[in-house]
Amino acid sequence: MIIMNLMEEAMNTLNVSIAEGKRNFTKIIRASEEKRQKIIVSRRGTPVAVILPYDEYNKTRKKEALEKIKEARAIYRKSGISAEEIYQISKKELEGKR
């Protein structure tokens, strides 16, 4: 299953140079949008940027945020501090800043 996902992702990826990107910017954006392609932009053969459909970008950001939340939960769980204690401490700090 993992191998199939990797193969599917590789097939749905387009590599372009910066020069080609300048010449065909509209076509490249259209390919990303309509064909759901990820575009890897390279300078002298070295990847420097990625163009991807906006909803794909949002999914990535949401996954990163979820991972940060999970990490924070693990830290709080280990510390023995409850969510209620964190809330009360935060509330006092915010009230003190007013």
One Martini backbone bead per residue (centre of mass of N, CA, C, O) as a GRO file, in nm:
protein
   98
    1MET     BB    1   0.059   0.062  -0.023
    2ILE     BB    2   0.298   0.256   0.006
    3ILE     BB    3   0.413   0.209  -0.275
    4MET     BB    4   0.163   0.305  -0.430
    5ASN     BB    5   0.164   0.593  -0.320
    6LEU     BB    6   0.446   0.668  -0.424
    7MET     BB    7   0.389   0.616  -0.723
    8GLU     BB    8   0.150   0.810  -0.752
    9GLU     BB    9   0.305   1.064  -0.667
   10ALA     BB   10   0.527   1.052  -0.886
   11MET     BB   11   0.319   1.065  -1.128
   12ASN     BB   12   0.202   1.353  -0.991
   13THR     BB   13   0.487   1.473  -1.080
   14LEU     BB   14   0.653   1.780  -1.172
   15ASN     BB   15   0.947   1.881  -1.342
   16VAL     BB   16   1.104   2.209  -1.321
   17SER     BB   17   1.248   2.478  -1.425
   18ILE     BB   18   1.273   2.804  -1.392
   19ALA     BB   19   1.269   2.872  -1.692
   20GLU     BB   20   1.016   2.703  -1.758
   21GLY     BB   21   0.835   2.848  -1.554
   22LYS     BB   22   0.843   3.124  -1.692
   23ARG     BB   23   0.729   3.032  -1.974
   24ASN     BB   24   0.485   2.823  -1.821
   25PHE     BB   25   0.312   2.921  -1.579
   26THR     BB   26   0.013   2.876  -1.654
   27LYS     BB   27   0.037   2.571  -1.721
   28ILE     BB   28   0.143   2.483  -1.445
   29ILE     BB   29  -0.094   2.579  -1.275
   30ARG     BB   30  -0.308   2.416  -1.425
   31ALA     BB   31  -0.189   2.137  -1.363
   32SER     BB   32  -0.217   2.161  -1.060
   33GLU     BB   33  -0.523   2.215  -1.054
   34GLU     BB   34  -0.651   1.995  -1.261
   35LYS     BB   35  -0.433   1.737  -1.210
   36ARG     BB   36  -0.309   1.740  -0.919
   37GLN     BB   37  -0.020   1.860  -0.928
   38LYS     BB   38   0.312   1.845  -0.848
   39ILE     BB   39   0.565   2.103  -0.846
   40ILE     BB   40   0.906   2.093  -0.920
   41VAL     BB   41   1.151   2.337  -0.861
   42SER     BB   42   1.458   2.401  -1.039
   43ARG     BB   43   1.816   2.459  -0.984
   44ARG     BB   44   2.041   2.296  -1.141
   45GLY     BB   45   1.875   2.022  -1.028
   46THR     BB   46   1.772   2.171  -0.766
   47PRO     BB   47   1.547   2.178  -0.539
   48VAL     BB   48   1.343   2.489  -0.430
   49ALA     BB   49   1.032   2.418  -0.504
   50VAL     BB   50   0.665   2.408  -0.455
   51ILE     BB   51   0.375   2.323  -0.640
   52LEU     BB   52   0.035   2.326  -0.515
   53PRO     BB   53  -0.257   2.268  -0.433
   54TYR     BB   54  -0.429   2.440  -0.202
   55ASP     BB   55  -0.567   2.202  -0.048
   56GLU     BB   56  -0.300   2.053   0.000
   57TYR     BB   57  -0.173   2.270   0.173
   58ASN     BB   58  -0.388   2.266   0.397
   59LYS     BB   59  -0.349   1.973   0.482
   60THR     BB   60  -0.058   2.009   0.573
   61ARG     BB   61  -0.111   2.220   0.792
   62LYS     BB   62  -0.306   2.045   0.961
   63LYS     BB   63  -0.107   1.819   1.022
   64GLU     BB   64   0.100   1.995   1.170
   65ALA     BB   65  -0.092   2.096   1.392
   66LEU     BB   66  -0.162   1.818   1.507
   67GLU     BB   67   0.125   1.741   1.589
   68LYS     BB   68   0.162   1.974   1.792
   69ILE     BB   69  -0.069   1.891   1.976
   70LYS     BB   70   0.039   1.610   2.047
   71GLU     BB   71   0.302   1.710   2.174
   72ALA     BB   72   0.172   1.883   2.395
   73ARG     BB   73   0.013   1.660   2.532
   74ALA     BB   74   0.255   1.486   2.612
   75ILE     BB   75   0.387   1.695   2.793
   76TYR     BB   76   0.147   1.736   2.990
   77ARG     BB   77   0.120   1.444   3.078
   78LYS     BB   78   0.408   1.423   3.203
   79SER     BB   79   0.371   1.673   3.409
   80GLY     BB   80   0.061   1.663   3.544
   81ILE     BB   81  -0.101   1.875   3.402
   82SER     BB   82  -0.395   2.019   3.369
   83ALA     BB   83  -0.617   2.186   3.179
   84GLU     BB   84  -0.731   2.358   3.409
   85GLU     BB   85  -0.460   2.471   3.509
   86ILE     BB   86  -0.381   2.607   3.245
   87TYR     BB   87  -0.623   2.791   3.226
   88GLN     BB   88  -0.583   2.946   3.493
   89ILE     BB   89  -0.301   3.054   3.434
   90SER     BB   90  -0.371   3.202   3.171
   91LYS     BB   91  -0.590   3.384   3.286
   92LYS     BB   92  -0.409   3.534   3.488
   93GLU     BB   93  -0.208   3.644   3.282
   94LEU     BB   94  -0.416   3.804   3.112
   95GLU     BB   95  -0.522   3.982   3.345
   96GLY     BB   96  -0.235   4.111   3.412
   97LYS     BB   97  -0.206   4.261   3.115
   98ARG     BB   98  -0.448   4.484   3.142
   0.00000   0.00000   0.00000
